[in-house]
């Protein structure tokens, strides 16, 4: 066996271990009986130790070191080695003691966050948040990807990302969004219909939409969970989940389309390279660009609603009879400021993210103290959304991310939307008669284009390189702004 094929089998074993852990996590959310949680934690802890051993083994490190510039290897092999080396270097830079300290602090913080939410009192969570921030600063220092600790953390989710570029992009985006909101003048105020949407009919309809978008049910499945998510075990085994509320069709349908977008990316990664970086997603931001492209740019578009609304009316006649597709289009895109990120519309959503970005950034830079965080949060909501935060559960305690130690993750949601708008603009320019196909409910052309330009590329390029290659320019808020102007002001 050549050394390269030894590397491949090592990586495939690592992928088998990680996907087994992922499957156990999936089961935990979907099927596991509540009393199984203690034993499940033991199983997952063992697997995560084994995964860490595999990912940081000396043998792997030695191989990567000596073959990094090996000219006998082909281009694809060299990309795999380069990316694996980046991962390896990160894995070995973090002392095991810090990994342990962080994992303990996170599970304590998560418990405290749950308790704080129950009692609607941020004070309970505050000391744990302070500890998370302090440990994340230590973690960033150990990694040392950038002299800026916040940039180092963002880089974990979007390799190569630059804080300056994100600052500038946000400023332009937030300014653009405020201008559109001011110009809207009472448009898009329709409410979604209330009524009965039986859950079996909803599930069936959701699956039909996924199928039409290109989700392969022989290489994946859909189940029910409290929070919808996607797990790709392998391009031939991708799991999505949804949640059904019998009083509302919209929640199930658009979260299903969102997860389906994630799943199409996972199913489109090159299966023959499974376990290697070339079969991994480019970044969390690009992953999110795929879900948001399907959910918003396609799923909430007029052409999509026009096609599907008659069928929706047939399935749910009582609830939808008093609507036509134009009114439904306006209702599904209803614009209104609110307190909760996950319930926000397409425009206000980014104001929610911007607030979290400013707070995280300033916390990591030491310009904001945890003792001032709640006041800052409430003031920013007043300033940007014009809403008064009623209590902690509807304010600073609403998201789980910080309790999990995820600092630097929030921006990927907004970047995902911006990339989605840039990619969709290019798709319209490059795919012949795309609009006509979408009018007929035909989505294969769009999927093939995404497969060719994004999914099949794996992790060969960073988010920025990928965007440059497809759109001829870097991340830029203007595509999202002009998409929004066209949709909401015309
Ligand atoms: Co998502």
Boltz pocket constraint, residues with backbone or C-beta under 6 A from the ligand:
constraints:
  - pocket:
      binder: B
      contacts: [[A, 258], [A, 262], [A, 287], [A, 288], [A, 291]]
      max_distance: 6.0
